Amino acid sequence: MTRRRSTHARAHRREESDTVPPTRPSVEPPGDDTLDLRVDDLVALLAAGNPSPAPDDGLPAGDLLDSVADWDPTPTRFGAFQLVPARLDRDLPLLTRWMNDPAVAAFWELAGPETVTAEHLRAQLQGDGRSVPCLGVLDDVPMSYFEIYRADLDPLARHYPARPHDTGIHLLVGGVSDRGRGVGTALLRAVAELVLDHRPRCARVIAEPDIRNTPSVSAFLGAGFRYAAEVDLPDKRAALMIRDRSLRHAL
């Protein structure tokens, strides 16, 4: 997700790989995704280009995502799953190995020595907390990588009708044995539920996989996301995927 243009410029190429080509829907007419802003919401959105936290957050820097480190494990049909914030000293060799898997590198564009992955992680770990890199741990085994980020404070917000507290997800599944059997779909559903459980101000979970990454798009659809539109980002054409809080119990 060519070198980094911003904290997430390369992240927008990322996601997990599993199959089924998406159809190309037309962009939805104004409705649920039309921006309806109060003054305080507008201030929050303007912060997308500003490193300072949005004034309406009421949270200190580093807590823009409601303390991901404190989110509890959650059950899935594949076992107990938990997001564990990444640490350079502990996780860099594993994440570098995953980034050099050709299936991952095709979309994340972080193949190379440890310094490449370290730079990518450090930009988030030393940032203001609008993006939290995490290991996805299944039954105590690290097997995936997630980035939970404030989509409304990200450059992505310039390319779709963002709402305050929209929360984005990037995912890669590290082990080849965990791909192609529904694990990614189950984890995406679990993480979307964790976001909605722990971030009460978040009405929507957002994703923007590369339109060419049909396995990823399929996984998001299976996890209850809807295919809202196609958007042109600086480094890719993306499928805008949205999971709505209002529909969570119907999915």
Salt bridges, closest charged atoms under 4 A:
GLU28 OE1 - ARG226 NH1 3.24
ASP33 OD1 - ARG204 NH1 2.90
ASP33 OD1 - ARG226 NH2 2.95
ASP40 OD1 - ARG38 NE 3.16
ASP41 OD1 - ARG38 NH2 3.09
ASP56 OD2 - HIS165 NE2 3.75
ASP57 OD1 - ARG150 NH1 3.04
ASP57 OD1 - HIS165 ND1 3.79
ASP66 OD2 - ARG199 NE 2.63
ASP66 OD1 - ARG201 NH2 3.30
ASP89 OD1 - ARG87 NE 3.13
ASP91 OD1 - ARG90 NE 2.71
ASP101 OD2 - ARG179 NH2 3.05
GLU109 OE2 - ARG13 NE 3.12
ASP128 OD2 - ARG130 NH2 2.78
GLU147 OE1 - ARG14 NH1 2.48
GLU147 OE2 - HIS120 NE2 2.61
GLU147 OE1 - HIS170 ND1 3.13
ASP152 OD1 - ARG150 NE 2.78
ASP154 OD1 - HIS8 NE2 3.41
ASP154 OD2 - HIS12 NE2 3.18
ASP166 OD2 - ARG204 NH2 2.73
ASP178 OD1 - ARG181 NH2 2.89
GLU193 OE2 - ARG243 NH1 2.91
GLU193 OE1 - ARG248 NH2 2.43
ASP197 OD1 - ARG248 NH2 2.76
GLU208 OE1 - HIS12 ND1 3.05
GLU208 OE2 - HIS170 NE2 2.68
GLU208 OE1 - LYS236 NZ 3.04
ASP210 OD2 - ARG13 NH1 3.08
ASP210 OD2 - ARG212 NH2 2.86
GLU230 OE1 - ARG24 NH1 3.27
GLU230 OE1 - ARG237 NE 2.77
ASP232 OD1 - ARG237 NH1 2.63
ASP244 OD2 - ARG226 NE 2.68
